[in-house]
Amino acid sequence: MTYAQGRAPPPRWGRTPLQALLYWSVVLGVWGLIFVVGFLAVFATDLPDTSKLYDVKRQPSITYLDRSGAVVAVRGSQYAPPADVDALPSYVPAAFVAIEDRQFYHHFGFNPWGMLRSEIYNLQHPGGALHGGSTITQQLARNLFLTPAQTYRRKAQELVLAIWLETHFSKKQILALYLNRVNFGGGAYGIEAASQRYFNKPASDLTLGEAALLAATMKGPSRYNPAANSERAARRATVVLYEMQRMGAISPAQRETAFSHPVHVSARLANQRAQYFVDWLDAQVRAQVGEPTQDLVVETTLDLPIQAAAEQAVRSGVAAHTGQGVRQGALVAMDGEGRVRAYVGGADYAESQYDRATAARRQAGSAFKPFVYLTAMEAGHTPFESVVDEPITIGNWTPRNYTGRYLGAIDLQTALAQSINTVAARLASEVGTTNVAGVAHRLGITSRIQTDPSMALGAVEVSPMEMAEAYDAFSNGGYRARGYGIERIRTAAGRVLYDHAAAPPPRPRVIGEPALQEMTQMLRQVLISGTGARARIGGYDLAGKTGTTSDYKDAWFIGFTGGFVAAVWVGKDDNTPMRKVTGGGAPSEIWRDFMVQALPRLAAQPIPGAPVAPVEAAAQGGEPPAAGPSADTEAPMVEDPAPYEEGPPPQRIPL
């Protein structure tokens, strides 16, 4: 069959381009509708109840008491009456829109392009926390109705609820709900509570700089808390101001005015004592009783006068050695049962909330050597056994002494007191580094211990809490002590929810005789004639050990008396070297300053099981020697990466 001459054949597909476009548009529209219906059917079936949108419930408070019943701290959310958005300066809501959702007034609850960017990031970083690209409306939906769980189901429900909010409320109402419900850190929920908490003023009186600081906390209420992390918060607030100018919410002149007027953040939170300790206990409280549904009272092991002495000693000690590069310190003190009496996670809580008492892992240096010597004592060695301090090579490793000199024939007691590296290395090689690691774990070290020869000199990363727990066995007669801070948790009405005494952890004997007496005798000599002489305090039975790394990145002193131990660490958070700071210097001084205040209150007893010889008692009563180089030094540690910080902006808002 042929077509008549001059007649055009019919279209190949039977449709013109316009007809094809219309056809496929209808097909895609139908499938899109099916997808939306299916999406809603899957994710909207178990959405939370939205009828109580305006209900505000106060989060229960948790009151922490010290061992004598004095209030240590009160934690809990602070709510204030909702702020009227119309009464706020225009730049307050604009700050949040600028940094959190610049398209807020132009979308219908979600930003497809932002979601697409986030999805691309999630696909490129599998296994990590999901990036959401959430709008202010989506954040509000999450805060009001959902959990913060980073799952696709939660994100889908968040999207559904955001659309629901947009259909039921105006943009101004959504923004008002957001500002009055969002978490600003420090227990403050809502713009009014945050303004009162950080600036002691109503939200209607906020300055431009203060508004930028509050908007900055949205990136992370803890990480950008202006009271506790002022530098980081100020950098983020600077970004907020630049974004506000970009979107036309403020002029360049207003931005410059904000830069020229310092913002004064209330120091009320920072001035409270024992904040590191309370932070440490907070998660433990919830682990024991779940999320509080009523006001709770937590009776702790802390002794506030001793805690005050610890905080002052760390703060003063770090300040006194700033010229040597000391930037941070930590101190953990506990009794022979493991009750934590003092807990200091840093030199200044307002400056940094990072807890170095338990979260940090730093190389132990020669503070690890007592585990080597204890292993040797248990294997039959004795304190007065003769050894030779001379060059030694183990495999391809050649340890050296701090002074570069060798003492020749000495006894083990002198070797430990003077922190001789060659003797400790040889001893660990003889008794076996695996056995040394076993002893350290038995006493309380929970961190991983590598068994290379350098472990004898402390190439092991530990926390101050671990070291205090492990040395506690030397102070209490040889029993395992597990540090704890909670004695009892009860409701405000008196119902006991948790009692440590009802099910205490086992306390096995971990050091037997005669090894315990021998170790006590040797560790006393560290203060009497060795590297810890600056920790001496007259009239008390004391023992301990210094620790320093050969690159001067970490310095320690862990000392004890009968039934009481305190571990002190100093260094830098970025793990860079200090200037020849040894365990016999700053840490020993901090320990001594603390113990001078703590010992009278403790009514300290002699170290059990090992009588003090008259010559030793007389020596401990002497004045500490002048500061000088210590013989205490160890193998270099592996450098940790520096903590993440944002790059500096062109300017920063002054605090």
C-alpha positions in Angstrom: 0.0 0.0 0.0 1.3 3.5 -0.9 0.2 7.0 0.1 -1.2 9.2 -2.5 1.3 11.6 -4.1 1.6 14.8 -2.1 -0.1 13.4 1.1 1.9 13.6 4.3 2.3 10.4 6.2 0.7 10.3 9.7 2.9 11.0 12.7 5.2 8.1 13.7 3.7 7.8 17.2 0.2 8.9 16.4 0.5 12.2 18.4 1.7 15.7 17.7 4.5 17.0 20.1 1.9 19.0 22.0 -0.4 16.0 22.4 2.6 13.9 23.6 3.5 16.6 26.2 -0.1 16.7 27.4 -0.2 12.9 27.6 3.0 12.5 29.6 2.0 15.4 31.9 -1.2 13.6 32.7 0.6 10.3 33.2 3.3 11.8 35.5 0.6 13.8 37.4 -1.4 10.6 38.0 1.7 8.7 39.2 2.7 11.7 41.3 -0.7 11.7 42.9 -0.4 8.0 43.6 3.0 8.6 45.2 1.8 11.4 47.4 -1.2 9.3 48.5 1.1 6.3 49.2 3.5 8.6 51.0 0.8 9.9 53.2 -0.6 6.4 53.8 2.8 5.1 55.0 4.0 8.0 57.1 0.9 9.8 58.2 -0.8 6.9 59.8 0.9 7.2 63.2 1.5 10.9 63.4 1.5 12.4 66.9 -1.6 14.2 68.3 -1.5 17.9 67.2 -4.5 19.0 69.4 -2.2 20.1 72.3 -0.1 22.4 70.1 -0.1 25.2 72.7 0.4 23.1 75.8 3.7 23.9 77.5 4.8 21.5 80.2 7.7 22.4 82.5 10.5 19.8 82.3 11.1 18.3 85.7 14.0 19.7 87.6 16.9 17.7 89.1 18.4 19.0 92.3 22.0 17.8 93.1 23.0 17.7 96.7 26.5 17.1 98.1 27.2 14.5 100.8 26.1 16.8 103.6 22.9 17.9 101.9 24.1 21.2 100.5 22.7 22.2 97.1 25.3 21.7 94.4 23.2 22.6 91.4 19.7 22.5 90.0 19.3 21.4 86.4 16.1 21.6 84.5 14.4 23.5 81.7 13.6 27.1 82.3 10.4 28.3 80.6 9.0 31.9 80.5 5.8 33.3 79.2 5.6 33.3 75.4 7.1 36.4 73.8 4.9 38.5 71.6 6.6 38.6 68.2 5.1 42.0 67.5 6.8 43.4 70.6 10.2 42.2 69.6 12.6 44.4 67.6 12.3 43.5 63.9 15.9 42.3 63.9 15.2 39.5 66.4 13.0 37.3 64.2 15.1 38.4 61.2 18.3 37.0 62.8 16.7 33.5 62.9 15.3 33.7 59.4 18.6 34.8 58.0 20.7 32.0 59.5 18.2 29.2 59.6 15.8 29.6 56.7 16.3 32.5 54.2 13.4 31.3 52.1 11.0 31.1 55.0 8.5 33.6 53.6 8.6 32.0 50.1 8.1 28.2 50.7 5.2 26.0 51.8 6.9 24.3 54.7 9.9 22.8 52.9 12.7 23.8 50.6 13.1 21.2 47.8 16.5 22.5 46.8 17.8 22.4 50.4 16.4 18.9 50.8 18.1 17.8 47.5 21.5 19.2 48.7 21.1 17.4 52.0 20.2 14.1 50.2 23.3 14.4 48.0 25.4 14.9 51.2 23.8 11.9 52.9 24.5 9.7 49.8 28.1 10.8 49.8 28.5 10.1 53.6 26.7 6.8 54.2 26.6 5.7 57.8 26.9 9.2 59.2 24.3 11.5 60.8 21.7 12.5 58.3 21.6 16.1 57.1 18.1 17.3 56.8 18.0 20.7 55.1 15.1 21.6 57.5 13.2 24.8 57.2 12.0 26.7 60.3 8.6 25.1 59.8 10.2 21.6 59.8 12.2 22.4 62.8 9.1 23.5 64.6 7.3 20.3 63.6 10.2 18.3 65.0 10.3 20.3 68.3 6.6 20.1 68.8 5.7 16.6 67.8 8.7 14.4 67.0 11.9 13.0 68.4 15.3 14.2 67.2 16.1 10.7 65.8 18.1 11.0 62.5 16.0 8.6 60.4 14.2 8.8 57.1 10.9 8.0 58.7 11.2 10.9 61.1 12.2 13.2 58.3 9.2 12.1 56.2 6.8 12.7 59.1 8.5 16.1 59.7 7.7 17.0 56.1 4.0 16.0 56.5 3.6 18.0 59.7 5.4 21.0 58.2 2.8 21.1 55.4 0.0 20.7 58.0 1.4 23.7 60.0 1.6 25.8 56.8 -2.0 25.1 56.0 -3.2 26.0 59.5 -1.1 28.9 60.6 0.3 32.1 59.1 4.0 32.7 58.7 4.0 35.0 61.7 2.3 32.5 63.9 4.7 29.8 62.8 7.7 32.0 63.6 6.2 32.9 67.0 5.7 29.3 67.9 9.3 28.5 66.8 10.8 31.3 68.8 8.8 30.4 71.9 9.6 26.7 71.8 13.1 26.2 70.5 16.0 25.1 72.8 18.6 27.8 73.4 20.9 25.6 75.6 21.5 26.0 79.3 18.0 24.7 80.0 16.3 27.7 78.4 13.4 27.0 76.1 12.0 29.9 74.2 13.3 33.4 73.3 12.1 35.0 76.5 13.7 32.4 78.8 16.9 32.6 76.8 17.0 36.4 77.0 16.5 36.2 80.8 19.1 33.4 81.2 21.9 34.9 79.2 21.3 38.7 79.4 19.0 39.2 82.4 16.5 41.2 80.4 13.2 40.7 78.5 13.4 39.6 74.9 11.8 42.9 73.9 15.0 44.7 75.0 17.4 42.6 73.1 20.1 44.4 71.1 21.1 43.4 67.6 24.3 41.7 68.9 22.4 39.8 71.5 19.8 38.6 69.0 22.6 37.4 66.7 24.1 35.4 69.6 20.8 33.7 70.4 20.3 32.9 66.7 23.8 31.4 66.7 22.8 28.8 69.2 20.5 27.1 66.8 23.5 25.4 65.1 24.0 23.5 68.4 22.6 24.7 71.8 25.5 23.1 73.7 28.3 23.7 71.3 27.3 27.4 70.7 26.1 28.2 74.3 27.2 31.9 74.7 27.8 31.4 78.5 30.0 28.3 78.2 31.5 28.6 74.7 31.8 32.3 74.2 34.4 32.3 71.4 32.6 29.8 69.3 29.3 31.6 69.8 30.8 34.9 68.9 32.2 33.6 65.6 28.8 32.1 64.7 27.0 35.3 65.7 29.3 37.2 63.3 28.1 34.9 60.5 24.5 35.7 61.5 25.1 39.4 61.2 26.7 39.0 57.7 23.7 36.9 56.6 21.3 39.5 57.9 23.0 42.1 55.9 23.0 39.9 52.8 19.2 39.4 52.9 18.6 43.2 53.6 17.4 42.8 57.2 20.0 45.2 58.5 22.3 47.8 56.9 26.1 47.7 56.8 26.1 50.5 59.4 23.9 48.5 61.8 26.2 45.5 61.4 29.2 47.7 62.2 27.5 49.1 65.2 26.8 45.6 66.5 30.6 44.8 66.1 31.5 48.0 68.1 29.3 47.3 71.1 30.4 44.3 73.3 27.7 41.9 74.4 27.8 41.0 78.1 26.7 37.5 78.8 25.5 36.7 82.3 28.1 34.7 84.2 25.5 33.1 86.5 25.8 29.7 85.1 29.6 29.8 84.8 30.0 30.8 88.5 28.2 27.7 89.8 30.5 25.1 91.3 31.0 21.5 90.3 29.5 22.0 86.8 31.7 19.3 85.3 30.7 16.9 88.0 27.0 17.6 87.4 27.5 17.1 83.6 29.1 13.8 84.4 26.2 12.6 86.5 23.4 13.9 84.3 23.5 11.1 81.8 23.9 8.6 84.7 20.7 9.8 86.3 18.7 9.2 83.1 20.4 5.8 82.7 19.2 4.8 86.1 15.6 6.1 86.2 14.9 7.1 82.6 13.8 10.5 81.4 12.4 12.4 84.5 8.7 12.8 84.7 8.7 14.6 88.1 11.2 16.6 90.1 14.1 14.6 91.3 16.7 14.9 94.1 20.1 13.4 93.5 22.2 12.8 96.6 25.9 12.8 95.5 29.3 11.8 97.0 30.7 15.3 96.4 32.1 17.3 99.3 31.6 21.0 98.3 34.4 22.5 100.5 36.8 20.0 99.0 35.4 20.6 95.6 36.0 24.4 96.1 39.6 23.7 97.0 40.1 21.5 93.9 38.7 24.1 91.6 40.8 26.8 93.1 44.0 24.7 93.0 43.5 23.8 89.3 42.6 27.3 88.3 45.5 28.9 90.2 48.0 26.2 89.1 47.1 26.5 85.4 47.4 30.3 85.6 50.8 30.1 87.4 52.3 28.0 84.7 50.7 29.7 81.6 54.1 31.0 80.7 55.3 27.4 80.4 52.4 26.6 78.0 50.0 25.0 80.5 46.5 25.7 79.3 44.3 23.1 81.0 44.1 20.9 84.0 41.9 18.2 85.5 41.6 16.7 89.0 39.7 13.7 90.3 39.7 12.9 94.0 38.0 9.9 95.7 38.0 8.0 98.9 38.9 4.4 99.4 35.4 3.2 98.6 35.4 5.0 95.3 33.2 8.0 96.4 34.2 11.0 94.2 34.8 13.9 96.6 36.1 16.4 94.0 35.9 16.5 90.3 37.4 19.2 88.0 37.2 18.7 84.3 39.0 21.9 83.3 40.4 25.2 84.4 37.3 27.3 83.6 33.9 25.8 82.9 32.7 29.1 81.3 35.5 28.9 78.8 35.2 25.2 77.9 32.7 22.6 78.9 34.8 19.7 77.6 35.4 17.3 80.4 39.0 16.3 80.7 38.4 14.2 83.9 36.7 11.4 82.1 36.3 12.2 78.4 39.9 13.0 77.6 42.5 10.2 77.1 46.1 11.4 77.5 49.4 9.5 77.8 50.2 8.4 81.3 54.0 8.8 81.2 55.8 7.5 84.2 52.6 7.6 86.2 52.1 4.1 84.6 55.3 2.7 86.1 53.8 1.6 89.4 51.9 -1.1 87.4 55.3 -2.3 86.0 56.8 -2.4 89.5 53.7 -4.1 91.1 53.9 -6.8 88.4 57.6 -7.3 89.4 56.8 -7.4 93.1 54.2 -10.0 92.5 56.7 -12.0 90.5 59.1 -12.1 93.5 61.3 -9.0 93.0 61.9 -6.7 96.1 62.4 -3.0 96.6 66.0 -3.3 97.7 67.0 -5.7 94.9 70.0 -4.4 93.0 69.7 -3.4 89.4 71.9 -1.5 87.0 71.0 1.7 85.3 72.8 1.5 82.0 72.0 1.8 78.3 69.6 -0.9 77.0 68.1 -1.9 73.7 64.9 -4.0 73.4 64.3 -5.0 69.8 64.8 -1.8 67.9 63.9 0.5 70.8 66.5 2.2 73.0 65.0 4.1 75.9 67.0 6.8 77.5 66.9 8.7 80.8 65.8 12.3 81.1 69.3 13.5 82.2 71.1 11.5 79.6 73.2 10.0 82.5 73.2 6.5 84.0 73.5 5.8 87.7 75.0 2.4 87.5 74.2 0.0 90.4 71.0 1.1 92.3 68.0 -0.6 93.9 64.5 -0.8 92.5 63.2 1.6 95.2 65.6 4.3 94.0 64.9 3.5 90.3 61.1 4.1 90.9 61.7 7.2 93.1 64.0 8.8 90.5 61.8 7.5 87.6 64.7 5.8 85.8 63.5 4.7 82.4 66.1 2.0 81.6 65.2 0.1 84.7 61.5 0.2 84.1 61.9 -0.9 80.5 64.1 -3.8 81.5 61.8 -4.8 84.3 58.7 -4.8 82.0 60.6 -6.9 79.4 61.5 -9.4 82.1 58.0 -9.8 83.7 56.2 -9.5 80.3 54.3 -6.4 79.0 51.2 -8.5 78.7 51.3 -9.3 82.4 51.8 -5.6 83.2 48.7 -4.7 81.1 46.8 -7.4 83.0 47.8 -5.8 86.4 46.8 -2.3 85.2 43.4 -3.6 84.0 42.9 -5.5 87.3 43.5 -2.3 89.3 41.1 -0.2 87.2 42.5 1.0 83.9 39.8 0.4 81.3 41.4 1.9 78.3 43.2 -0.3 75.7 46.8 -1.0 76.6 49.3 -1.7 73.8 52.0 -4.2 74.8 54.9 -2.8 72.9 58.0 -2.3 75.0 57.4 1.5 75.3 54.3 0.8 77.4 56.7 0.4 80.4 57.3 4.2 80.2 53.6 5.0 79.9 52.9 5.1 76.2 49.3 4.3 77.2 46.3 6.8 76.9 44.2 7.0 80.0 41.8 9.4 81.8 42.4 11.1 85.2 39.4 9.1 86.5 41.0 5.8 85.5 44.3 6.7 87.2 42.5 7.7 90.4 40.6 4.4 90.4 43.7 2.4 89.8 45.8 4.1 92.5 43.0 3.9 95.0 43.9 0.3 95.5 47.2 1.4 96.9 45.5 3.7 99.4 42.7 1.4 100.7 44.5 -1.8 101.5 44.5 -3.3 98.0 40.8 -3.3 97.0 39.4 -2.5 93.6 37.6 0.9 93.8 35.1 2.1 91.1 34.6 5.8 91.1 31.0 6.8 91.5 29.1 10.0 92.2 25.5 9.1 92.9 24.5 7.7 96.4 20.7 8.0 95.9 18.1 9.3 93.6 14.6 10.1 95.0 11.6 12.0 94.0 10.9 15.4 95.7 8.2 13.5 97.7 10.9 11.2 99.1 10.3 8.0 97.1 13.7 6.3 96.5 14.3 5.4 92.8 17.9 4.3 93.1 20.2 3.5 96.0 23.9 2.7 95.4 24.1 1.0 98.8 21.3 -1.5 97.8 23.5 -3.1 95.1 27.1 -1.9 95.4 29.6 -3.3 92.8 32.0 -6.0 94.0 35.2 -4.8 95.6 37.7 -7.7 95.1 41.2 -7.7 96.6 43.4 -6.8 93.7 46.8 -6.3 95.5 48.0 -8.8 98.0 50.9 -8.9 100.5 53.8 -8.4 100.5 53.5 -6.6 97.2 51.2 -3.9 98.7 53.6 -3.0 101.5 56.5 -3.0 99.1 54.7 -0.7 96.6 53.6 1.7 99.4 57.2 1.9 100.6 58.5 2.7 97.2 55.8 5.2 96.3 56.5 7.1 99.6 60.1 7.5 98.5 58.8 9.4 95.4 57.8 12.3 97.7 60.6 11.8 100.2 63.6 11.7 97.8 62.3 11.5 94.3 60.6 13.3 91.5 57.5 14.2 93.6 59.3 16.1 96.3 57.2 19.3 95.6 54.1 17.4 96.7 55.3 16.9 100.2 53.1 18.0 103.1 54.3 17.8 106.6 52.6 15.6 109.2 50.8 13.2 106.8 51.6 9.8 105.4 51.7 10.4 101.6 52.8 8.5 98.5 52.4 8.9 94.8 54.0 9.1 91.4 54.8 11.7 88.8 54.3 11.3 85.1 55.6 13.3 82.1 55.9 12.6 78.4 59.2 13.1 76.6 57.6 15.7 74.3 56.1 17.5 77.3 52.5 17.2 76.0 51.2 15.7 79.3 52.2 16.0 83.0 50.7 14.1 85.9 50.8 13.6 89.6 48.7 10.9 91.3 49.1 10.8 95.1 47.4 9.2 98.0 47.1 8.9 101.8 45.2 6.3 103.8 41.8 5.9 102.0 42.0 9.0 99.8 43.6 9.5 96.3 43.8 12.5 93.9 44.9 12.4 90.3 46.0 15.6 88.6 46.8 16.2 84.9 47.9 19.3 83.0 48.4 20.0 79.3 46.8 21.5 76.2 43.6 20.4 74.5 45.3 20.6 71.0 48.0 18.1 72.2 50.9 20.4 71.5 53.9 20.5 73.7 54.3 22.6 76.8 57.7 24.1 77.7 59.5 21.5 79.8 56.5 21.0 82.2 57.1 17.8 84.2 55.0 15.9 86.7 57.3 17.1 89.4 56.3 20.7 88.7 52.8 22.0 87.9 50.8 18.8 88.7 52.6 18.2 92.0 52.0 21.8 93.0 48.3 21.6 92.2 48.1 18.4 94.1 49.8 19.8 97.1 47.7 23.0 97.1 44.5 20.9 97.0 45.6 18.4 99.6 46.6 21.1 102.1 43.0 22.1 102.1 41.5 18.6 101.9 43.5 16.6 104.4 42.3 18.4 107.6 38.7 18.0 106.5 39.3 14.3 105.8 40.9 13.5 109.1 43.3 11.4 107.0 44.7 8.2 108.3 48.1 6.5 107.5 48.2 4.3 104.4 47.0 0.9 105.6 49.4 -2.1 105.9 52.7 -0.3 105.7 54.0 1.6 108.8 55.9 4.8 108.2 59.5 4.6 109.3 60.7 7.5 111.5 63.2 8.7 109.0 60.5 8.8 106.3 58.1 10.7 108.6 60.8 13.3 109.3 61.7 13.6 105.6 58.0 14.2 104.6 57.9 17.1 107.1 60.6 19.0 105.2 60.1 21.9 102.9 59.8 21.0 99.2 62.8 21.8 97.1 62.9 24.7 94.6 61.5 24.0 91.2 63.9 22.4 88.8 64.1 19.8 86.1 62.6 16.4 87.0 64.2 13.1 86.0 60.7 12.0 85.0 60.2 11.6 81.3 58.8 8.9 79.0 58.3 7.8 75.4 56.6 10.1 73.0 52.9 9.7 72.5 50.9 9.6 69.2 49.5 13.0 68.5 45.7 13.3 68.4 44.2 15.6 65.7 43.3 19.1 67.0 39.7 19.6 67.8 37.5 21.0 65.0 37.1 24.7 65.0 35.5 27.0 62.4 37.8 29.3 60.5 37.8 32.9 61.8 35.4 35.3 60.1 36.5 38.7 58.8 35.3 40.2 62.1 33.8 38.8 65.3 31.2 40.2 67.6 32.9 41.3 70.9 32.0 39.5 74.1 
